[in-house]
Amino acid sequence: MNKYKDTSGRKSNISPLKDVFEELLKAYALQDRFNERKVISSWGEIMGDTVAKRTSELSVKDKKLYVKLSSGPIKKELMMNKSKVLQLIAEKFGPNTIEDILFL
């Protein structure tokens, strides 16, 4: 039965899609970028509706989260609680996903 031997180099075992996806992200060095996008997409869930509604723009560059807010008092409050916001992000997405936050 060597006639039908698999020579494609693929793994023959079955793995969950989640594990395969994470392995793929690591192989192509995309894990950090993927986590950064997850932070942006779940900003409202992390910070709540009040902050999310007053957030006009979010972006990440060099592990720094840039948050543009339309409310001065909320901006001041978040600046005073910057370490708490970083802690919330680290708990949900890992400690090295976002290293600093700049409120604009």
N, C-alpha and C positions, 0 to 999 in steps of 0.2 A: 503494500500500500504506500510506498514511498512516492508513488506517482502524484499524489495530492498533498504533498508536504508543504506546509506554509513557509514561504521564504520572504515574506513581506517585511519582517522585522517588527511587526506589531505584537503587543502583549496579548497573550491568549486568555488571561484571567479577566474576570468581569469586576469593574469598580464602579462605585456610585458616581454619578455625574458631578456632584459637588467636589469630590476628591480629584477627579480628573481636571475640572476647571481650575482649581487651586494649583495643581501641578503645572498646568499650562501657563498660568499667570506668573509663577515663579520661574519657569523655563525661559520665558521671554522678558523677564524683569519688568512686569507690568503691575505687580501687586501694589506698590505704593500709589501709582496713578489711579488704580481701581478704587483703593480705599479713599483717596482724596475725592473722587467723584461721588462715592457713597456718603461722605460727610456733607457735601453740598446738597445732595438730593434729600437727605434726612435732616436738614437744618431745622425745619419747622417742628419735627418730632422731638428733637433734642431741646430746643429752646422754648417751644410753646407758640401758640397762635399770636399772642401779643407782639412778641419780638419778630416772628416770621412775617407778619403783616407790615411791619415797619422796616423790613429789610428790603432794600431796592436792588442790591447786587451782591453776589458772592463769587469769589474766585480764589484759586490756590496757586501759588508759585513758590518753589523752593521750600516746601513744607510750611509755608506761612499762609494762613487763611485771612483774606481781605474781605471785610464785611462793611458794606456801605449802608448806613442807616438814615432814615428820614426823620428821626426823632432825636433831638438833642438830649433830653433827660434819659432816654433809654440808652443812648450811646455812653453817657457819663456813668450810668449804673453798671453797664457791661464792662466798661474800662476798670471800674473798681473791683469787679468780680471776675477778672480775666482768668485767674488761676482756677476758679471753679468751673468756668466754661471749658478750659483746657482739660481739666480732670474728667468732665462729662464725656468729652470727645475721646479721651484716652481709654475710658472704661468701655466704651461701645466699639471702638475701631482699633484699639491697640495703642501702645505708648508712643510710637514713633511716627504716627500718621501725620499729625499736625504738631509743630514745635512752638509756633507763636501765632497770635491773632492780632491783627491790626484793624481797629474800628475807624472807619472813615465817615 
